[in-house]
Amino acid sequence: MLYDYKLLTSQDIDAILPLMQKFTEEKFTNEVLRKRFVEMFTQNYECAGIYIGNELIGICGMWFCTRHYSGKSVEVDHVFIYEEHRGRGLGDLFFNWIYKYVKAKGCEEIELNTYVTNHPSHKFYHNQGFKIYGYHFAKKL
């Protein structure tokens, strides 16, 4: 099967929302997600998509910054591929595209967070060569 990888823009938010609804298990309304994505696209955020033909089947957000401990880096966020397309090596292909893209932008390191209960993602990221270095803490204000 032929896959196409491309950057999405704020013009693509309506195409991103159905995938984010699945990713977040519909915890947020489309209005809340749309507002947040509009704001995210004005920051150091980019979003990549996987297509089969004209159908968007996967996404990955990318936050770019420079950190004192790693230099120019990217944090991948909300990596999601529709379930019916999983288990075919598509994640490997998508991440290979992401690695090339962010290296071309000068990134020296890639980071990510994943939910502690998302065991399939842990296996995937370990197989990609990621190491666990700490815990992610969050506090609602």
Phi, psi and omega in degrees: 000142182264123179251150177235137180244132177206159177283140176258157180236182177298339177290344183260007185305318181297332176283330180286324188305316179299324178290320179293327177298318177294316182299316183271004182055040175056039178281345183232150176284161175300325180297316179295313180297318180300314180300317181293318179293322176303314180292318181302318182293347176269355180255198182275050185244138171225159180227132177252149180231154173251131180239146161245110187062236179263005184265121175282118184244353180199154179219160174208121175277153180220123177253122184258136177197175173244128182244147182297331185265351183222354184078207180293127185218169176228138171251116177280147190214150178040058175283123183213133173231133178308139186306321182292350179253002181278162176079015181242012182083007182294324177299318177299314180297318180296314181292326175299319176296316180298314180303314179297317182297311185287330174295321178296335177273002176093012180288139179259342183209152176235135181232164175198163171242150174216149181295141183297337181270355183270070185300321178301324179291325179300314179299315180301310184292324174299316179295335177279353179098008177286147176242147176272122181244348182184192179248149174259122179252147177216149178219124176289138178256000000 
